């Protein structure tokens, strides 16, 4: 087994010519900065959640099998360097762009934070080790990342998958506000298939009972960590550091934040996986 690389939360190994091994570690990152504190047990939850979604969604994917509680064997693909974000609610960076009128779709006037959009929108970003940035469909085509047909396929597939995941989440008492998909091409056939992972690091999840338009939502995903980091001033530090092309040293996460984050990841997995 050959080590390939370490991502923000996964370690990747080459098993053979056709397969890779994903090790879902207990690492966590926020605002594109890896934290120095692990969340013990997080990797196992992410691995099981990815397995659940890959098994129940109506889409071909790269999963081959699980290998232990926090490892997954996947097929090798030529990954598409775009993160296919679908948003069903006005929140996070979409809300920030909406209120500043920068690079935003016509969502309608005077929407409040947390508002449900008329229809889910495709809001792709670049895929970067430093900082992911919004990228338009025209830019994807101009950079020849995808052809017209390929772009149409990943857009339609992403929105369709979001709708499937939303329905499953709703049945379990949750609202999926947004989600990020990644796709890759089969090296033999060039078929585009679903890849990477699907879990609380890739989506925002709220409970139906706690949802309120115009307010910050109670999140059962990585947003809980982002909110805590914002509260202690780390997000502002990240912004200032990025202006100089640097990454700051993150604060150590206190035990109550670690425990609450793991509790929320576990809660949403247990509820949804039983549907």
C-alpha positions, 0 to 999 in steps of 0.5 A: 500500500502506497501513501498518496497524500493527506487532505484536510480530513482524509489520508489517501493510499494507493492499493493497486492500479484501480483502487484507492484507500480513504482513511477518514481521520479524526482531523477537522478543518474550518475556514480552510484551516486545519485545526490542531485538535482532533475530534476522536470518533469523527472519522468513523461517523464520516465513513459510515455516513458516506457509505449510507449516502452512496448506498441509498442515492440513485447515482453511480459512485466510486465506493467499492467497500468499507475496510474497517470502521473508518476506511473505505476502498474506492475506485481511482478516478480522474477528479474534476477540479470543481466542487459542485455546491447546491444550495436550497437556503440562503445561508453562509457565503451565499447570504454574504454575497447576497447582502453585498450584491457580489456574484450572486444569482437573481434570488429575489429582493429582501430575503432574510438569512435562512430563507428557502430559495424558490428552487435549489441553485447550482453554486460551484466553487474552485477546488483548492488546497488553500481557499475555495472560491466561487466559479461561474459556469461560464468560467468553467467552460472558458477554462475548459474544465468541462464541456457544455455537455459535461457541465450540464450533466454535473449540474443536473446530477448535483441538483437531483442528488440534493433533492434526493438527500433533502427528501431523506433528511426531511423524513428524519426531521431535518432540513438540508440547507446545502451540500457539496458534491465532487465528481470524477471520470472513469479512466477507462470509459470517461463516465462521470460518477459521484466521488469523494465523501458525503457527510456533515463536513459536506452539508449544512443540516438543521432540524425542522423543529428549530428552523426559523427564517431570519435567524442563525440556525442550530446546525448539526454539521461543521457550522457549529465549529465555524460559529464557535471560531467566529465567536472567539475572533478566529474568522477575522484572523483568517481574513487578515492572514489571507490578505497576506497569503498566510494561514494562521495557527488555529486555537486549541478546541476546548473539550466542550466544543469537541464533545458537542460537535461529535454529539451533533455528528452522531445525532444526525447520522443515527436519525437519518441512517435509520430512515 
